[in-house]
Amino acid sequence: MNLTDWIAGGAEAEVNGHRLFVRQDGTGIPVTLVHGFPTSSHDWAPAVPRLVAAGCRVTTLDLLGFGHSDKPRRHRYSIPEQADLIEALWRRLGIGETALVAHDYGVSVAQELLARDPGRITRTALLNGGLYADLHRPIPVQRLLHGRLGPLLARFTDEKRFTASLRGVLAKPVPDALLHDMWTSVARENGHRLAPRLLRYIDERRVHFDRWTGSLERYEGPLLFVWGPEDPVSGAHVLVRLRERRPRAAFAVLPGVGHYPQLEAPEETASALAAFLAGRES
């Protein structure tokens, strides 16, 4: 599904004074999907039909500062606030217990939600992300955007530079049209200029290290890791620790896949998620 059709199937919701783009698809088991940096909920488009067919009520949203949600310019973005917004959205939509699926930036949001109320999260599936701050390996452009010259660099980011950076974390090719949609979503309302503010989550991961790693390691519900080992940011080196700390979790390791399993191996990722959410994980 292209970005235009994806957006047409959703709506705006007023949450805590901000407009968020939200979609709901299907009926049945509640599941919330949380996207990563720097893209949007459209990353989940390949997986949603399979999850709906598996009997899920799928809620997706663009986090604040991303995609088609509000992008306030001088806002101090934070992971706890993103968790606040999701909890408020759950209340608005009448969602109580829910499964939670998250990728990249979204895994930190998921860890914060698990720290607050783990009993509410019926199942958790996590895709490549910085679950352990000391293992996170940001790519060079992220280091630059996160540094002193970040605002200047962000100003001069264009589709060509964005696409080149994105290809650097992919191990398998994805269609050019998809990369264009990703840029379109990021650049909406000059959202690419917000990258230095959004990248403060790198610091938050260090500040909240004990809280967030503890929430992951103490979580008692069913847990799945869908992982691309060829990811230079959070690939095979993270898997080693995950297997050590969460040996009873389910793992779907996708050979030859990088940072975006849901886009690089959409069928395998959707199949693993659907089986897990339906309680059929191995």
C-alpha positions in Angstrom: 0.0 0.0 0.0 1.5 3.3 -1.0 1.7 6.3 1.4 -1.3 8.1 -0.2 -3.6 5.1 0.3 -2.3 4.5 3.8 -3.1 8.1 4.8 -6.5 8.0 3.2 -7.4 5.0 5.4 -6.6 6.9 8.7 -7.8 10.0 10.5 -6.6 12.7 12.8 -7.1 12.4 16.5 -6.7 15.3 19.0 -4.5 13.9 21.9 -3.1 16.0 24.7 -3.4 19.1 22.6 -1.7 17.6 19.5 -3.1 16.2 16.3 -1.9 12.6 15.7 -2.4 10.5 12.6 -4.1 7.2 13.5 -5.3 4.1 11.7 -7.4 1.2 13.0 -7.7 -1.9 10.9 -9.5 -5.1 11.6 -11.4 -6.5 14.6 -10.4 -8.9 17.4 -7.2 -9.0 19.4 -6.0 -5.5 20.2 -2.4 -4.8 18.9 -0.6 -1.4 18.8 2.3 -0.9 16.3 4.9 1.8 17.1 7.2 2.9 14.3 10.8 4.1 14.5 13.0 7.1 13.6 12.9 8.9 11.2 9.9 7.5 9.4 6.2 6.8 10.2 3.4 4.3 10.7 3.5 3.6 7.0 6.5 1.3 7.8 3.9 -1.2 9.0 1.7 -1.2 5.8 3.1 -4.5 4.5 2.3 -6.3 7.8 -1.1 -4.9 8.6 -3.2 -7.1 6.2 -1.6 -10.3 7.6 -2.3 -9.2 11.1 -5.9 -8.3 10.3 -6.3 -11.7 8.6 -5.0 -13.3 11.8 -7.8 -11.7 13.8 -6.2 -8.6 15.1 -7.6 -5.1 15.7 -4.5 -3.1 14.6 -3.9 0.4 15.9 -1.1 2.4 14.2 -0.1 6.0 14.7 2.5 8.5 13.7 4.3 9.6 16.8 4.5 13.3 17.5 7.0 15.0 15.2 6.7 12.2 12.6 4.8 11.5 9.4 1.4 13.1 9.3 1.1 14.0 12.9 1.8 17.5 14.3 5.5 18.6 14.0 5.8 21.5 16.5 9.1 23.3 15.7 10.5 24.3 19.1 9.1 21.4 21.0 11.2 19.3 23.4 10.4 15.8 22.2 10.8 13.0 24.6 10.2 9.2 24.8 8.1 9.6 28.0 5.8 12.1 26.2 5.4 9.8 23.3 4.3 7.1 25.8 1.9 9.6 27.4 0.4 10.2 24.0 -0.1 6.5 23.3 -1.7 6.0 26.7 -4.1 8.9 26.0 -4.9 7.5 22.6 -5.7 4.1 24.1 -8.1 5.9 26.5 -9.7 7.8 23.6 -10.1 4.6 21.5 -11.3 2.5 24.4 -8.3 0.2 24.3 -7.5 -1.6 27.6 -5.1 -4.5 27.4 -3.2 -4.6 24.1 -0.3 -6.4 22.5 2.6 -4.1 21.6 4.9 -4.3 18.5 7.7 -1.7 18.1 10.7 -0.9 16.0 13.8 1.3 16.4 12.8 4.5 18.3 9.6 2.7 19.1 11.3 0.1 21.2 12.3 2.8 23.7 8.6 4.0 23.8 7.7 0.3 24.3 10.2 0.0 27.2 8.7 3.1 28.9 5.2 1.7 28.5 6.4 -1.6 30.0 8.0 0.2 32.9 4.7 1.9 33.6 2.1 -0.9 33.4 3.5 -4.2 32.2 0.2 -6.0 33.0 -1.6 -4.0 30.4 0.7 -5.3 27.6 -0.5 -8.8 26.7 2.3 -9.7 24.3 5.4 -7.8 23.2 7.2 -8.1 19.8 10.3 -6.0 19.2 12.2 -5.4 15.9 15.7 -4.0 15.6 16.2 -1.2 18.0 18.5 0.1 20.8 17.2 -1.9 23.6 20.6 -1.5 25.4 22.0 2.0 25.1 25.6 0.7 25.4 25.2 -1.4 22.3 23.6 1.3 20.1 25.8 2.1 17.1 24.3 5.2 15.4 25.3 5.7 11.8 27.6 8.7 11.0 24.8 10.9 9.8 22.9 10.3 13.0 26.0 11.3 15.0 26.3 14.5 13.0 22.6 15.3 13.4 22.9 14.7 17.1 25.9 17.0 17.4 26.5 20.7 17.5 26.1 21.1 13.7 22.9 19.0 13.6 20.5 21.9 12.9 22.6 23.1 10.0 23.0 19.6 8.5 19.3 18.9 8.9 18.5 22.1 7.0 20.4 20.8 4.0 19.1 17.3 4.0 17.3 16.3 0.8 15.8 13.2 -0.6 19.1 12.1 -2.2 21.0 12.3 1.1 18.1 10.8 3.0 17.9 7.8 0.7 21.6 7.2 0.7 21.6 7.1 4.5 18.7 4.8 4.6 20.3 2.4 2.2 23.2 2.3 4.6 21.2 0.4 7.2 19.4 -1.9 4.7 20.9 -5.2 3.8 18.3 -6.0 1.2 17.0 -3.7 -1.5 13.6 -2.1 -1.2 11.6 -0.5 -4.0 12.5 3.1 -4.9 8.9 4.1 -4.6 8.9 3.0 -1.0 12.0 5.0 -0.2 10.3 8.0 -1.9 7.3 7.5 0.3 9.5 7.4 3.4 11.1 10.7 2.4 7.8 12.3 1.6 6.5 11.4 5.1 9.7 12.6 6.8 9.8 15.9 4.8 6.2 16.8 5.3 6.0 20.3 6.9 9.9 20.3 6.8 9.9 17.5 9.3 13.4 16.5 8.4 14.6 19.7 10.2 13.4 18.2 13.4 15.9 15.3 13.4 18.3 16.9 15.9 15.4 17.4 18.4 14.1 13.9 17.8 17.5 12.3 18.2 17.7 13.4 21.8 16.3 9.9 22.4 19.9 8.7 22.2 20.6 10.6 25.4 17.4 9.5 27.0 18.4 5.9 26.5 21.4 6.5 28.6 19.5 8.5 31.3 16.8 5.8 31.6 19.1 2.8 31.1 18.2 1.0 34.3 14.5 1.7 34.0 14.2 0.7 30.4 16.5 -2.4 30.5 14.8 -3.5 33.7 11.3 -3.2 32.1 12.4 -5.4 29.3 14.2 -8.0 31.4 11.4 -8.2 34.0 8.5 -8.4 31.6 6.6 -11.6 32.2 4.4 -11.8 29.2 5.1 -13.6 25.9 8.0 -11.9 24.1 9.2 -12.1 20.5 12.3 -10.6 18.8 12.1 -10.2 15.0 15.6 -9.3 14.1 17.7 -8.4 11.1 21.2 -9.5 12.0 22.9 -7.5 9.2 21.8 -4.2 10.8 24.9 -2.0 11.5 23.0 -0.1 14.2 21.4 -2.8 16.3 22.0 -6.1 14.6 23.7 -9.4 15.5 25.6 -7.8 18.4 22.4 -7.0 20.2 21.0 -10.5 19.6 23.9 -11.9 21.6 22.8 -10.0 24.7 19.0 -10.6 24.1 19.6 -14.4 24.0 21.6 -14.2 27.2 19.2 -12.0 29.1 15.9 -13.3 27.7 16.7 -17.0 26.8 13.0 -18.0 27.0 11.8 -15.4 24.5 10.9 -16.4 20.9 13.3 -15.3 18.2 12.7 -14.8 14.5 16.1 -14.1 13.1 16.0 -13.2 9.4 19.2 -14.0 7.6 20.5 -11.3 5.2 18.1 -8.6 6.7 19.2 -5.3 8.0 17.5 -2.6 10.1 14.0 -2.7 8.7 12.7 -6.4 8.8 9.2 -5.3 8.1 10.3 -3.7 4.8 13.2 -5.9 3.8 11.5 -9.2 4.5 7.8 -8.2 4.7 6.3 -11.7 4.3 8.5 -13.4 6.8 8.1 -10.5 9.3 4.3 -10.4 9.0 4.1 -14.2 9.3 6.2 -14.2 12.5 4.1 -11.4 14.0 0.8 -12.9 13.0 1.7 -16.3 14.5 3.0 -14.7 17.7 0.0 -12.5 18.2 -2.3 -15.5 17.7 -0.4 -17.4 20.3 1.3 -19.8 17.9 4.9 -18.7 18.4 7.5 -21.5 18.6 
